């Protein structure tokens, strides 16, 4: 009887931990590549005890469902979101959901998200979420949320977060309000007096009209010149490069790459490369490859190679992605390996993408076996 009880406990725990171990976008990819059926994916998602992860997985599955299934899944996401205790996470779920649903439902869900944002006490969370809202193309004018979005941005107390949030939102406004909000963002950045003021200026400058950007880029460099930490200078040069017009950007990106490759700490170098890689032109991207290959951490190497691949010439891209795949397969942690493999699969065509997704699924199953056994034994 005890042996049977242990077996049943292991089965139940394995199902639950398998659902918890699958990266959300992997589930959508498995259905897209017909490795799983939608009903099979839904069954796995519904076993996940974490409401935030369950919401993310349901949203990743949403585009692959029938119209009848979508209606039920949208209601399921909205219900599960109410169980997410961390308000910022709940707002992010709603903003992700807006990307999937039909226009009649978007305004209602955006209003719910903004109501949550206004209640947030963490300025960094507020700034990030408002930036996500703007980056997803939900223009404040089109959806009638101008006043709510700006009120949330102006309520951010810290200037280093308020200035970029206002600048991001300004892009979705019509003139003359856009000009006024950008001016307010720039005034806020200039009045911020802490050590990272230069980064704040450069981030705001990226949203200014092209003719105004060079002066702000120079101002940002001047503000940060006394801070000599190698990682900071690399980060600043990258942000300044993105602030410049196209005609001046290439030279600035090359300078940012030189500063990045001079960073002593390997982890900080990898993080800086990850930020810079998507913006590099073909030639500098190719020059960065030896440094990326020298990274000793398999996860860092896989992530940077994946980010760098799209900046390489077409002829060099397949080899870089193949190297990224080799590095991903060397990642020792099952969870990290599953996540990186599932992201890499998006860069490959059939039949390679399906094979990589199967590897990611196998890594996720390895997580579930360990967690499931531990959970079952703990329950007993």
N, C-alpha and C positions, 0 to 999 in steps of 0.2 A: 504494500500500500504506500509506504514511504517512497519507494522508487518511482511509482506511478505519479505521486504528487510532485516529486522533484521534476519529472519529465514534463508534466503539464505546466509547471511554473516556468521552466526553461523555455517552453514553446511560447507562452504568453509574453514573457519578458523579451524574448527575441523579436517577436513581432513589433512590440512597442519600441524597442531600442533601434530596430531597423528603420522604422518610420522616423525616429528622431535623428538618426545618423545620416540620412540622405540630404545633400545640399539641395535647396529649393529649386534652383535652376536646372539641376540634373533631372529632376522629375519631369519637368516640361520637355527637356531634350529627349528623354527616353520615349515619351509619347510621340514627339515630333518625328523621331526616327523609327517609329513603329516597333520598338523593342518591348514596350508596354502598351496595353490598351488603356484608354481614359478611365474606365471603370476600375482597373487594377491600380492605377495611380491614385484615384480618389480614395480607394480602400486603405492604401498605405498612409496617405496624408491624414486621414481621419483617426488613425491610431496614434498620431503624434500628440503627446500630452502638452507640448509647449504651444500656446495660442499664437505667439508671434511667428514661430517657424511654420505653423500650420497655415496662417494667413499668407505668408510669402510663397509657400508651395502651391496653394490654391491659385494665387495670382499668376504664377509661372505656368500653370496648367490652363488657365482661362482661354487663351487664344486657340487652343486645340480642342475645345469643347463645342458641342452643338448649341444652337440657340436655346433650346429647352434646358440643357444642363447649365448654361451660363447664368440664367436667372436664379436658379437654386444656389449656385456657387457664390454669386455676388451677395446674396442674403447670408450665406454661411460665413463669408469673410467679414461682413459687417458685424455679425453676432460674435465671432471669435475676437474681433478687434476690441470689443468692449471688455474682454477678459484680460487684455494686455495692460498691466498695471502702470508701466512706464509711459507717461503721456507722449513723450517725443517719439517713441517707437510706434505708438498708436497713430499719431499724425502721419508718420512716414508710410504706414500701411495704407491709410486712406488716399494719400497722394499717389502711391503706386497703383491703387485700384482705379483711380481716375483715368490713368493711361489706357485701361482696358475697356471701360464701360462705354455705352453709347451716349451721345451728347445730352439727351434729356436727363440723364442721371448725374452728369458731371458737376453741375452747379450745386446740387444738393450735397454731394460728397465733399466738394471743395469747401463749402460753408462749414461742414462739420470739422474738417481738418484745420481751418483757420481759427475756429472757436477754441480748439485744443491748443494751437500755437499761442494764442493770446494768454492762455493760463500758464504757460511755461515760465519757470523762474530762472532757468539756465540760459544765459545769453547766447552761448555757443550753439546750443540746440536750436534756438530760435533762428539764428543766422543761417545755419546749415539747411534747415527745412525750408526757409524762404528761398534760399538759393536753389534748392532742388525744384521747388515750384516753378521758378523762372526758367531753369534749364530744361524743364520738360515741355516748355512751349505753351503753358496755359496762361495766355496773356491776360493780365488783370482787366484790360479794357473789354476783351471779348466775353469774359465770364462775369463781368460786373462785380469784381471783388477788389476794385482799386482802394476804396477807403479801408476795408478790412486788412488788406495786405500791408498797406503803408502804416496803418495804426500799429500793427504788430511789429513792424521794423522800427518805427520811432520809439516804441516802448523798450527796445533793447538798451540796457544801461551802458554797457561798455562800448566805447568808440571803435575798438578794433573789430568788433562784430557788427555794430550798427552800420558803419560805413560801407563794407562790402555788400551787406544785405540790401541797403538802399540802392546801391549801384546795380545790383543784379535785377532788382524789381524795375528800375528805371527803363530797362530795355523793352519792357512790355507796355510802356505808357506812350501816349500820344503827346506831341508838342502842344503847348509849351510846358506841360507838366513834367515831361521827361527831362528837359533842360534844368528845371527848378530842383528836381530830386537829385540829379547828378551833381549839381552845385552844392546841395546840402551834404551829399556823401563826401565830396572833396573837402568841404569845410570841416566835417567831422574827422576825416583822416588827418588833416593838417593840425587839428587841435589835440590829437592824441599824442601824448608825450612820453610814451614808454619805449623800451629798447627795440621793439619790433615795428615801430612806426613806419619804417621804410617799406616793409612787406605790405602793410595796410594801404599805403599810398599806391604801390604798384598794382595791387588787386583792384583798387578803384579805377586806376588809370586804364585798365583793360576794357572798361565799359564806356570810356569817353569817346567823343567824336575823334576821328583819326588825326585831325590837325592839332588837337590838344594833347595828344598822348606823349610826344617826345619831351615836352617840358616837364610833365609829371614824372616821366621815367628818369630824367636827370635829377629831379628833386628827390626821388626815392633813393637813387644811388648815393647822393650826397648825405641823406639822412642815415644811411647804413654803413658809411665808409669807416667809421671808428670801431665797428664790431668785426673782429678779425677771425672769429671761429670759421674754420673751413666749410663746415656744413651749412652755416648761416649764409656765407657769401655765395655758395652754390645755389641755395634756395632763392636768395634775393636776385641773383643774375637771371635765373629762370623766370621768375615773376616779372622782372623788368623786360626781358626779351618778349614776353607775351603781351606786354604793354605797348610795344613799338609797332609802327606801321609795317606792312609786309616788306617794303623796300629796305628797311633797316634790321629786320628781325633775324635774318640768317646769320649775319656776323655776330649778333648778340647771343644767339643760341650756341654758336661755336665756342664763344667765350664761356658761356655757362657750362658747356660740356667739359672744357678744360678744368674749370674750377671743381666740377663734380668728380672728375677722375683723380684730382689731387687730394680728396678727402682720405684721411688716414684710417678711420674706423670703417670696416667693411660693411657692417649693417647700415650705417648712415649713408655710405656710398650707394648701396643697393636702393635705399629709399629715394635718394636724390635722382638716381638713374630712372627709377620707376616713374617719377614725376616728369622728368625731362623727355624720356624716350618717345612718347607719342607726337611730340612737336618737332623732332629733328628732321632736317632734310636728308636726302639719300646718302650723300657722301659722309657727313658727320656720323650718321647712324652706323654706317659700315665701320668707321674708325673706332666706334665704341665697343664693337664685338669682342676684341681681345680682352678688354677689362671685364666684360660680362662673363666670358668663359673662365676667367680667373677667380670668380666668386666661388667660395668653398661650400656655401650653404645651398643645397639642391633646390629648396623652395625659392630662395632669392633668385637663383640663376634661372629657374623656369619662368618665374613671373616677369623678370626683366626682359628675357629673350622673347616672351610672348608680346610684351608691350613694344619692344623694339622692332619686331618683325614687320609690322605694318608701315614703318618708316623706311624700310630698306627697299632697294630696287626690286622689281618683280622677280628678276632672275635669282636674287639672293634669298628671297623670302622662304621658299620651301626648306632650304637647308637650315635656316634659323629656327623654323618651327619644329623640324625634326630634332634639333638639339634641345629645344625646350621640352619636347616630349620625353627625350632620354633623361633629362634632369628631373622632370616630374615623376618619372617611374622610380627614381632613386630616393624620393622623399620617404623618410622612415615612418612618419606619423600617418596612420591610415586615414584620419579625418582630413588632414591637409592634402594628402595625395588624391583622395576622392574629389576634393574641391578643385584642385588645380587641373586634374585630368578632365573633369567635366567642363571647365572653362576653355581648356585647350581644344576640346572636340569641336567647338564652334568655328575654329579656324581651318578645319580640314573638310574635304569633300568626302562623299561616300566612295568606297565602303570604309575608308579609314576612320571617319567620325564615329560610325556605329561601333567599330572595334574599340576605340578609345572610351566611348561611353560604357561599354561592357566592362572595361577595366575599372572605370570609376565606380560602377555598381558593385564590382567584386570588392573593392577597397571599402566601400560603405558597409557591405555585408560583414567584413572583418571587424569593423567597429561594433556592429550589432552583436556579434558573437561574444565579444569581451564584455560589453555593457550588459547584455542580456544575462549571461551567466552570473555576473556580479549582482545584478538586481534580483535575480531569482534566489540566490543564496542568501541575500540580505533579507528578502521577504520570508524565507523559511526560518 
